[in-house]
């Protein structure tokens, strides 16, 4: 299949005109028309209707566009990706995480690393979980961090356990549940809860918890951001399900976390492309483990809510972990 024909398809959708798309791609309208016809033949789909000399997407065309949108967008990023590959030596530490983990783990660790290695340059980017896994496997990034299990089964990654965090209930200091040492699941009944949107990971965990124990909390706000959810509970809007990793390891006078009963833990890991970790990446990962050990040693509450894996633990079969550990 000709790559330019797929790019032409996307350009026609963008411009709404075969002639305009052909002009942008430096070809004649007749050549573009033949290329579209060949693409349809190869796919076995009718992508465009040709009524009144207009090219309008058919139902098949719209569905093809929807399912290939991420691929088409990736094609447009080839130049950027090539630039990142060329800059490997200029920026040897290329880190990636979701927003909460970038703030709570990579951010403090990167600041510490920079103080200890002032000549080192780095990149810290934000991606969705699925894209994060794919791009680390493709060596677009040296090192990523996420919670287990790894979700993208088609990529080949090395997975190094980093830290496990106990599920807790986050709330403002004056919330009634803050008075106890732990929060039983039953105590969540009818509580005002700030939750993530359905299908997001921490919302899935909350829903599974409530279904398992027959608890019906009162969701007063849904948000797509963990950081926003934590900010709202700081302001007294309710409680939210979290752990010490996503809430941040530093003490926050506006936020209280109480361990959930019974115990449930989330495991976090570092990921690299299979067999591709550089010496610098390994050194950064090892320094991160030492930093977490120091954080636990300085804070008894943190030590009770975080546990570190045995030294040298490495797994490439983390996709099969039970859902409760996810």
C-alpha positions as CSV (number, residue, x, y, z in Angstrom):
1,X,0.0,0.0,0.0
2,X,1.3,3.4,-1.0
3,X,1.9,5.6,2.0
4,X,1.2,8.7,0.0
5,X,-2.3,7.4,-0.8
6,X,-3.1,7.2,2.9
7,X,-1.7,10.7,3.4
8,X,-3.8,11.9,0.4
9,X,-6.9,10.4,2.0
10,X,-6.3,12.4,5.2
11,X,-5.5,15.6,3.2
12,X,-8.8,15.3,1.3
13,X,-10.7,14.9,4.5
14,X,-8.9,18.0,5.9
15,X,-9.4,20.3,2.9
16,X,-12.7,18.9,1.8
17,X,-11.5,19.0,-1.8
18,X,-9.6,16.7,-4.1
19,X,-8.1,19.5,-6.0
20,X,-6.9,21.3,-2.9
21,X,-5.5,18.1,-1.4
22,X,-3.6,17.3,-4.7
23,X,-2.2,20.9,-4.8
24,X,-0.9,20.6,-1.3
25,X,0.8,17.3,-2.0
26,X,2.3,18.5,-5.3
27,X,0.4,16.3,-7.7
28,X,-2.3,16.8,-10.4
29,X,-6.0,16.3,-9.6
30,X,-6.2,13.4,-12.1
31,X,-3.2,11.6,-10.4
32,X,-4.8,12.2,-7.0
33,X,-8.1,10.7,-8.3
34,X,-6.4,7.6,-9.6
35,X,-4.5,7.3,-6.3
36,X,-7.7,7.4,-4.3
37,X,-9.3,4.8,-6.6
38,X,-6.3,2.5,-6.1
39,X,-6.5,2.9,-2.3
40,X,-10.2,2.0,-2.3
41,X,-9.4,-1.0,-4.4
42,X,-6.6,-2.2,-2.1
43,X,-8.8,-1.7,1.0
44,X,-11.9,-3.1,-0.5
45,X,-13.8,-0.1,0.8
46,X,-15.7,2.8,-0.8
47,X,-14.2,5.7,1.1
48,X,-15.9,8.6,-0.8
49,X,-19.2,9.1,-2.5
50,X,-18.9,10.9,-5.9
51,X,-22.3,12.6,-6.2
52,X,-22.3,16.0,-7.9
53,X,-18.5,15.7,-8.5
54,X,-17.9,16.1,-4.7
55,X,-15.9,13.7,-2.6
56,X,-17.9,13.1,0.6
57,X,-17.0,10.5,3.1
58,X,-19.2,7.4,3.0
59,X,-20.1,5.5,6.2
60,X,-17.2,3.2,5.4
61,X,-15.0,6.2,4.9
62,X,-16.0,7.7,8.2
63,X,-15.4,4.5,10.1
64,X,-12.0,4.0,8.4
65,X,-11.0,7.5,9.4
66,X,-12.1,7.0,13.0
67,X,-10.2,3.7,13.4
68,X,-7.0,5.0,11.7
69,X,-7.0,8.5,13.2
70,X,-4.1,7.7,15.5
71,X,-2.1,6.1,12.7
72,X,-2.6,9.0,10.4
73,X,-1.6,11.5,13.1
74,X,1.5,9.4,13.7
75,X,2.5,9.7,10.1
76,X,2.5,13.5,10.5
77,X,4.8,13.2,13.4
78,X,7.5,11.3,11.5
79,X,9.6,14.4,11.2
80,X,9.4,15.2,14.9
81,X,10.3,11.6,15.8
82,X,13.3,11.7,13.5
83,X,14.4,14.9,15.2
84,X,14.1,13.2,18.6
85,X,16.2,10.3,17.4
86,X,18.9,12.7,16.2
87,X,18.9,14.4,19.6
88,X,19.6,11.2,21.6
89,X,23.1,12.3,22.5
90,X,22.1,15.9,23.2
91,X,19.3,14.9,25.6
92,X,20.3,11.5,26.9
93,X,17.6,11.3,29.5
94,X,14.2,11.1,27.8
95,X,11.5,10.4,30.5
96,X,7.7,10.0,30.1
97,X,4.8,9.5,32.5
98,X,1.2,10.4,33.0
99,X,0.7,13.8,34.7
100,X,0.3,12.6,38.3
101,X,3.4,10.4,38.2
102,X,5.4,13.0,36.4
103,X,4.7,15.4,39.2
104,X,5.0,13.1,42.2
105,X,7.9,10.8,41.1
106,X,9.8,12.0,38.0
107,X,9.7,15.7,38.9
108,X,11.3,15.5,42.4
109,X,13.8,12.8,41.2
110,X,14.8,14.8,38.1
111,X,15.4,17.9,40.2
112,X,17.7,15.8,42.5
113,X,19.4,14.2,39.6
114,X,20.1,17.6,38.0
115,X,21.7,18.9,41.2
116,X,24.0,15.9,41.3
117,X,24.7,15.8,37.5
118,X,24.5,19.5,36.4
119,X,25.8,18.8,32.9
120,X,23.0,16.3,32.1
121,X,20.2,17.4,29.8
122,X,16.8,15.8,30.0
123,X,13.3,15.6,28.5
124,X,10.2,14.9,30.6
125,X,7.0,14.4,28.5
126,X,3.4,13.5,29.3
127,X,1.6,10.8,27.4
128,X,-1.5,8.6,27.9
129,X,-0.8,5.1,29.4
130,X,-1.3,3.3,26.1
131,X,0.9,5.8,24.1
132,X,3.5,5.8,26.8
133,X,4.0,2.0,26.5
134,X,4.2,2.1,22.7
135,X,6.7,5.0,22.6
136,X,9.0,3.6,25.2
137,X,9.1,0.3,23.3
138,X,9.9,2.3,20.1
139,X,12.8,4.0,21.9
140,X,11.2,7.5,21.6
141,X,11.8,7.6,25.4
142,X,14.5,6.0,27.6
143,X,12.3,5.4,30.6
144,X,8.7,5.5,31.5
145,X,6.7,5.0,34.7
146,X,3.2,3.5,35.2
147,X,1.1,1.3,37.4
148,X,0.9,-2.4,36.7
149,X,-0.3,-4.3,34.7
150,X,1.2,-3.2,31.4
151,X,-1.8,-2.9,29.1
152,X,-0.4,-2.9,25.5
153,X,0.2,-6.5,24.9
154,X,1.8,-6.0,21.5
155,X,4.9,-4.1,22.6
156,X,8.0,-5.6,24.0
157,X,9.2,-4.0,27.3
158,X,11.4,-4.6,30.2
159,X,9.5,-4.0,33.4
160,X,11.3,-3.1,36.7
161,X,9.1,-3.0,39.8
162,X,9.7,0.3,41.6
163,X,7.3,0.8,44.5
164,X,3.9,-0.4,45.7
165,X,1.4,2.0,47.3
166,X,-1.5,1.2,49.5
167,X,-4.9,2.5,48.5
168,X,-6.0,5.3,50.8
169,X,-8.8,7.8,51.2
170,X,-7.7,11.4,50.6
171,X,-9.6,14.3,52.3
172,X,-9.2,17.7,53.9
173,X,-7.9,17.6,57.5
174,X,-11.3,18.7,59.0
175,X,-13.2,15.8,57.3
176,X,-14.8,13.4,59.9
177,X,-13.1,10.4,58.4
178,X,-9.7,12.0,59.1
179,X,-10.1,11.4,62.8
180,X,-9.5,7.6,62.5
181,X,-6.3,5.7,61.7
182,X,-7.9,3.9,58.8
183,X,-11.1,4.1,56.7
184,X,-13.2,0.9,56.4
185,X,-14.8,0.5,53.0
186,X,-18.2,0.5,54.7
187,X,-17.6,4.1,55.9
188,X,-17.7,5.3,52.3
189,X,-21.5,4.7,52.1
190,X,-23.3,7.9,51.3
191,X,-20.0,9.9,51.5
192,X,-19.5,12.8,49.1
193,X,-16.9,11.5,46.7
194,X,-14.9,13.3,44.0
195,X,-14.3,10.7,41.3
196,X,-12.5,10.5,38.0
197,X,-14.6,9.9,34.9
198,X,-15.9,6.4,34.0
199,X,-13.3,4.2,32.3
200,X,-10.3,6.1,33.9
201,X,-8.1,3.9,36.0
202,X,-8.8,5.2,39.5
203,X,-12.5,5.4,38.7
204,X,-12.4,1.7,37.7
205,X,-10.7,0.9,41.0
206,X,-13.4,2.9,42.9
207,X,-16.2,1.2,41.1
208,X,-14.8,-2.3,41.6
209,X,-14.3,-1.6,45.3
210,X,-17.8,-0.4,45.7
211,X,-19.3,-3.3,43.8
212,X,-17.3,-5.8,45.7
213,X,-18.3,-4.5,49.1
214,X,-21.8,-3.3,48.2
215,X,-21.1,0.3,49.0
216,X,-22.8,3.3,47.4
217,X,-20.9,6.5,47.8
218,X,-22.5,9.8,46.6
219,X,-20.4,11.1,43.7
220,X,-20.6,14.9,43.8
221,X,-18.1,15.7,41.1
222,X,-16.5,13.9,38.2
223,X,-13.2,15.1,36.6
224,X,-10.8,13.9,34.1
225,X,-7.8,14.9,36.2
226,X,-6.3,13.2,39.3
227,X,-4.7,16.5,40.2
228,X,-8.0,18.3,40.0
229,X,-9.7,15.6,42.1
230,X,-7.1,16.0,44.9
231,X,-7.4,19.8,44.7
232,X,-11.2,19.6,45.2
233,X,-10.9,17.4,48.3
234,X,-8.3,19.8,49.7
235,X,-11.0,22.4,49.5
236,X,-13.4,20.2,51.4
237,X,-15.6,19.0,48.6
238,X,-15.5,15.4,49.7
239,X,-13.1,12.4,49.6
240,X,-11.4,10.6,46.8
241,X,-9.6,7.2,46.3
242,X,-5.8,7.7,45.9
243,X,-2.4,6.6,47.2
244,X,0.7,8.2,48.3
245,X,2.3,8.1,44.9
246,X,-0.3,10.0,43.0
247,X,-1.0,12.4,45.9
248,X,2.8,13.2,46.2
249,X,5.4,12.0,48.7
250,X,5.8,15.4,50.4
251,X,3.6,16.4,53.4
252,X,0.7,18.6,52.5
253,X,-1.1,20.4,55.4
254,X,-4.3,20.7,53.3
255,X,-4.5,17.0,52.5
256,X,-4.9,13.9,54.8
257,X,-4.7,10.3,53.6
258,X,-6.0,7.4,55.7
259,X,-5.3,3.8,54.7
260,X,-8.3,1.9,53.3
261,X,-9.4,-1.3,55.1
262,X,-9.1,-4.0,53.8
263,X,-5.6,-3.5,52.3
264,X,-5.3,-3.0,48.5
265,X,-2.1,-2.1,46.9
266,X,-1.1,-0.6,43.5
267,X,2.3,-1.6,42.1
268,X,4.3,1.0,40.1
269,X,7.1,0.1,37.7
270,X,9.7,1.6,35.4
271,X,9.7,0.5,31.8
272,X,12.3,0.5,29.0
273,X,12.4,-1.0,25.6
274,X,13.3,-4.6,25.8
275,X,17.1,-5.0,26.2
276,X,17.7,-1.3,25.5
277,X,18.4,0.3,28.8
278,X,21.5,2.5,28.6
279,X,24.0,2.8,31.5
280,X,22.7,6.3,32.2
281,X,19.1,5.0,32.3
282,X,20.0,2.3,34.7
283,X,21.9,4.7,36.9
284,X,18.9,7.0,37.0
285,X,16.5,4.1,37.9
286,X,18.9,3.0,40.7
287,X,19.1,6.5,42.1
288,X,15.4,6.7,42.1
289,X,15.2,3.5,44.3
290,X,17.7,5.1,46.7
291,X,15.6,8.3,46.8
292,X,12.4,6.3,47.6
293,X,14.2,4.5,50.4
294,X,15.3,7.8,51.9
295,X,11.7,9.2,51.6
296,X,10.4,6.1,53.6
297,X,13.1,6.4,56.2
298,X,12.2,10.1,56.9
299,X,8.4,9.6,57.2
300,X,6.8,6.8,59.3
301,X,3.3,7.2,57.6
302,X,4.9,7.1,54.2
303,X,6.8,3.9,55.2
304,X,3.6,2.2,56.2
305,X,1.9,3.1,52.9
306,X,4.8,2.4,50.5
307,X,6.8,-0.8,50.1
308,X,9.8,-1.4,47.9
309,X,10.5,-4.5,45.9
310,X,13.4,-6.9,46.6
311,X,16.6,-5.7,45.1
312,X,17.1,-6.6,41.4
313,X,13.5,-7.6,40.8
314,X,12.8,-7.5,37.1
315,X,9.7,-8.8,35.3
316,X,8.7,-9.0,31.6
317,X,5.5,-10.8,32.4
318,X,3.7,-8.1,34.2
319,X,0.7,-8.2,31.9
320,X,-0.8,-11.2,33.8
321,X,-1.0,-9.6,37.3
322,X,-4.4,-9.8,39.0
323,X,-6.7,-6.8,38.6
324,X,-6.6,-6.0,42.3
325,X,-2.9,-5.2,42.0
326,X,-3.5,-2.9,39.0
